[in-house]
């Protein structure tokens, strides 16, 4: 069963004929390391006595006297064909579990093992028939029976093993799961068949693979290969990340100046175009102002002279007149009385606003009046279009 997180990793569920499995009672003094206690027992059962086993234990019950565990191991010498098939598919095995235990988990609700009743559970399979003896919910014997073996004899041996492990009890029923020959089974107790879905075993194995307390009979050499493969994959990922970071740094070092130069040239081109357009607009504005200047008769010499003459009170004589189109007009004169000069100055300040329009002169400056030898008041009046800035 392939892992969902990593497509090249898988959990391997094997029939009991491929594994060495036994229910072991671990004493209290070996509670901290049940695998060390179970290893010699499984080593004695191995068809390869000179080959060391990697034993895994799954605790099924804890008592004051110790633990009851299901111990399993996969001999490496018996798994060469599987290793070749896994290599051909480029799969790395993370866990090795017993398929019968996955089926048992998937069908546990239908088995409904409760109380202290002893049940004989038979699970059919393509390679063998898995025999599990349950005392309530505690397994007390587990073994694989090949199709060529004498079924009655193997079942008797399984029950003897269960009696040796958990004491003498009567078999309450025989539970058959899957394709199990039913001939002669009624001699051991009432027979009950259970039908489960095709994916029940896979679901059971998947659920067990998520539980770290479940057994994992992965051989030591396979474990080393898995760690080495994961290390290489991690190294490749980190190397690719480092390569990406290096490429990003190089892109920044070499790409930024290029982009900056391109942006600088682009801005220069925009500035040059803007400057050209600005000069064209400025030239056009100057031309428009020039045309407006000479087409505006409101500030012409005759209009200004008329405005001054219209506002000149009696008793004032103008001696000089100076007109500049862009600046304004300056007049000098004499008055019979100073009051006439001030009245003339006020009239020039209001020039253009009598009909609600803007003033013609923004600033009117009076110098004087001052008495002359003849008793007349001399003055200078300066009318500017724009006020002088301070």
C-alpha positions, 0 to 999 in steps of 0.5 A: 500500500503506497503512502499518500504523502510520498509516492515512492514509499509504501506499507507492505502487508504480508501473509502469515506464511511470509512472517514468523509470528508468535504470541509471547508473554513478556515478564515484568522485568523485560517490560521496557524491551519486549523485543529483546525478550521475544527475539530468542523465541522467534530465532528458535522458530526461524528456518534460517537459524544463523540469520539475525532477526529484527523482531517487532512487538505489539502489545495487546494486553498489560497485566501486573505480571508483564505484557502480552505481545504479538511478536513478528519478524521477516527473515531477509533470506525469505524476502529476496523475491519481494525485494527485487519486485519492490526495487523494480517498482522503485518503492521503499518500504516503511512498514511491514505488517501482517495482512491477517491483522489488518483483516482482523481489525477491519472485521473486528466489529463483526467478530464482536469478541467479548467476554472470556469466550474462546473463538477460533478465527480463520482468515482465508488468503491466496497463500495460506489460511491464517488461524488466530485463537482469541480469548475474548479480545486477546489473541493467545495463538496465531499461525499460518496453515498452507492449503496442502496441510491437514486442516484438522491437525493444524487447528488442533495444534493451534488450540493446544498452543492456545491452551498452553498459553491461556489455559483450557477453555471450550471453543464457543464458535469458529469464525470464517472470514473470506474463502475458508474450506468449511469441511470438518470445522463444525467439529470444533464448534458452531461455524459462522461466516463473515463477509467483509468488503474487498477494501476492509483489509487495506483499510485495516492495514492503513489504520494500523500503519498510523498507529506507532504502537502497531508492529513493524517487522521491517528488516534492519537492512531494509530500514538502513536502505530506507534511511539512506534513501530518505537522506538522499531525497532530503539532500536533493531537496536541500540541494535544489533549494540551495541551488534556487537560492543561489540562482536567485542571488545571481539573478539579483547580482547580475539582473538588477544592474541590467534592469536598473540600466534599462529603467534608467535609459527608459527614464532618460528617454521619458525626460528627454521627450518631456523636455522637448514637449515642455519647450514646445508648450513654452514656446507656444505659450510665449507666442500666445502671451505675445498675441494677447499682449498686443491684442489687449487694448484695455492696457493700451496707451490710449486707454490708460491715458483716457482712464487717467484723464477721466479721473483727473480732478479739477485743480491738478495739472500733469507735467509729465507722462511715462507709460510702459505697457508691461509695467504701468504708468507714471505721472507727475504734476501740480495741484492747487491743494493736497486734497485734490492729489489724494482724491486723484490717487484714490480714483486711480486705485479704483480704476476698473472696479467701478463696473464690478470688474477687476482693478487695472492697477494692482498697486498705486504709489503716491510720492508727495504731495509737497509744497513748491515755491509758488504754493502749489502741491507737487506730486508723483503717482506711480500705477503698476499692473502688479504689486512689487514683492517684498 
